Amino acid sequence: VDLKHAQIDLKVEVRDECAYITTQKRPGLGGLPLGTGGRGMLLLSGGIDSPVAGWAMMRRGMTVEAIHFHSYPYTSEMAKEKVLTLAEQMAKYSGRLVVHLVPFTKIQEEIAHYCHDNLRITIMRRIMLRIAEKIAAERDAMAIITGDNLGQVASQTMESIYAINQVTNMPIFRPLVALDKEEIMQIAKKIDTYETSILPYEDCCTVFVPKDPKTKPKAEVCLEEEAKIENLAELIEQAVQNKETVVKYGKVIPERVQSANL
């Protein structure tokens, strides 16, 4: 008998009322129990990255709520429904997902009218963080989560991230920052969000994209541009007050997700 190289490894777990006999192990999702990692607000755009970022933080025990910025009529009702479908798919891993739908049209129109074209996206992202911080305070959340991936687009260069971060002292978690796009796509497919994410409905980040976005913006220049919008603080407060909150509930977790590890 070769005890070191057995053909079958049989494990017996004896309990009070019964015994369990197993011959193999299957990996689960891993991570930490949901709710043990505090509460965070996910900026959910509708693309591939942000649902994966939210799922990654759920795995670390964080209770995730989502914030989606919509710009009707520049974005359609179908774009909003796409995000709610993503929220339902993500809720498979948390039981439910609270989604805050924030009207962003007026703010984007003011940015387009008053601010320099190549800083449009940077300023938009800075204002999104200000709004997210206010909603986080209402919901007792302690962090903001994004799907940023270093160098992927103009707003995700080191300089852009630095300039955008200046508007908040709240921790910003970017769990995908060092992953390749292919890695992110593979995880999205395994957690069942990929096919929804690639549906061709524009979000507010794509409808006001400048031709030549700044890749190395300066925070002080952004402040000067934002100062041109005289009622910006009022617009931010209106966006927060006029948000719509929806709760989506999850269904059964796909079996193949057991191997979707970061």
N, C-alpha and C positions, 0 to 999 in steps of 0.2 A: 504494500500500500504506500503510495507516494502522497504524504500529507502536505507537502510544500507546493505541489503542482497538481492539485485535484482537477478532475474534469468538470465537476460540478461543485460550486461553493454553496452549501446549504446553510441558511441561517434560521435559527429558531428563537422566537421572542415569546417568552412565557408571561402571560398576564394572569390576573386573579381568576377570571372565568374562562379563559381560552388560551390557545397558543397560536402564533402566526409562523408559518413556514414560508420562506422566500428563497428564490434562487438568483434574483437579479435586482439591481437598483436602476431607477430611472430618474434623471435629474429634473428638478422642478424649476420654478422661476428664480429661486434664490432671493437674496435681498433681505429686507427687514419687514416686520409686521406693519401693515398700513396704519397710519395714524401716529406712529412713534417718532416720525421725523418732522413734526410741525406742519404748518400749512404754507403753501406757496401759490402764487398767481402765474399761470402759464399764458404767455402771449401766443395765442393760437391763430395762425394766419390762414390755414387751409392748405398749405404746401406739404411737402414730404417731411421736413425736418421737425417742426414744432410738435406734432403728435408723438414722435419718437422721443423727443426731449421730455415731454410730460410723462410718458411711460417709464423712462429711465428714473425719474425722480420718485414715481410711485413705488418702484422696486426698492428704493432706499427708505421706504416707510413714510414718505411725505403725502399728506392729503393735498391733492392738486385741484385747484379751481382754474377755469379758463377765462381769458378775456379776448374777445374778438372785436376788431374795429371794422365797421362796414361803412361804405360811402354811397348809399343809394342816392340818386339813380345811376351813378357811375358804375357801381357794382349791382348785380341783379339779386333778386330774392333767391334764385337758385344757388348763388354763391353763399348766402347765409345758410341755406338748407344743407349745403355740402359740409359746412363747419359743424352743424348740429349732428350730422351723420357721423363725422369723425369723433365728436364728443361721445356719442353712443357707443362707438367701437372702442374708444379708450376706456369707457366705463365698465367694460368687461373685467378690467383689472382692479377696479376700485369699488364696484357696486353701483356707484352713481358719480356723476360729474356735474358740478354747477358751472354754467356758462353765462358770462356777462357780455351782452351784445351792446357795444358802445357806438353811438352815431358819430361819425368822424368827418362827414361831408363838409360842414361849414369850416372846420379847422383846416382841412386840406385846401379848400378854395382860398382861404386867407393866406396860407403859405404860398400857394401858386401865384397869388396876386402881388404880395409884398416882398417875398424873400427871393434871394438869388437862386436861379435855376439849379446850379450845380450843388447847392446845399439843401435842396428840397427834402431828400430822403433822410439826411442826417437830422434835420430839424423835426421832421415828422416822427422819427424814432425817439427823439428827446421828449417830445410832447406825449408820446405813448407811454413812456416811463413815468412821467408826472401823473398821468391819469391812472396808470396801474398802481402807483404808490398810494393814491387816494382810496382806490377801491380796496387795496390790501389792508389799509387802516380800518376800513369799515368791516372787513371780514376777519380781522385778527390774524392776518397772514404776516409772515416775517421775511418773505423773500419773493423775488420775481424770477421766473424761469423763461429762457428763450431758446430757440433752436439754432442760435448763431454757430457758425462753423468758420474758423479763422481763415480769412482770405477768399472765401467763397464768392462774395459779392462786394461791391464798393462800401456798403455800410458795415461790413464785417472785417475790415482791415484792422490792424492794431490801433492805428490812429483814429479811425472812426469809432471803434469800441470805446476808446478812452474819452473822446469828445462826447459821446452819447451818455456814458456813465456819470458824467459830472452833475447831472440834474437830480440825482438821488443818492442818499446814503444807505439805502436798503440793499442787502446782498442780492447780487444777480447771479443765478446759477446757469451755466452754459454747458450741460453735460455732453454735448456733441462737438465741442470746440476743436478737438484734435482728431476726429474721425474722418476717414475718406468718404466721399459721397456714396461710393458703392457700398460701403459698410452700412451707412445710414439707410440706404434703399433696401438692403437685405433685411435689416431689422424691421423696417416698415412693412415689408411683405409678410414677415413671420407673425407680426402682431395684427395683421389684417387691416392696416390703414392705407397701404400704398395705392390700391386701385381707386379709392375715394380721393386721395390727395392729388392724383394726376388728372382728375376730371377738369375740363377746360373752362372753369369759371374764374374770372379775374377777382383778385382781392384788392384792398385799398393800397397795398404796397406796389401794385403793378400798374394801376391806371394813371398815376401821376409821376412816373419815372422820368427823370431828365435824360437828355441825350448824352451828357457828359458828367456823370455824378462825381463829386469830389471823393477821392480815396484817402486823402490826408487832411481832413478838416481840422480847424482849430476851434476849441471851445469858446474862446473869446469872440471870434468872428461869428459863431453861431448865436451868441448872446446879442450881438449887435443886430443881426438879421431878425431875431425874434422880437426885439424891441420895436420893430416897425409895425408889428401887429399890436395895436394899442389896447385892444380888449382881450388879449390872449388869456389872461387869468380867468376872465368871465366865461370865455368859450370852453375852457377846460372844466370849469365847475358845471356848466350846462351839460357837457358831455357825460360827466359822472352822474348827474341827477337824472338824465334822460335815458340811462342804460336800461336794457331789458334783461331780466334774469330768468334763465331756463334751467331746469334740472333734467338731465338725461340719465336713464338707467341702463345698465349693461345686461348682456345676455351671456351665453355660455362661452368660456374661453376656448379657442381652437386648440386641439391637442398638440399641433406642431409647434406651438409657441414655447414649449418647454426647452427648446434649444436656442431661443432668441436671446442670447446673452451679449452684453456689451463687453 
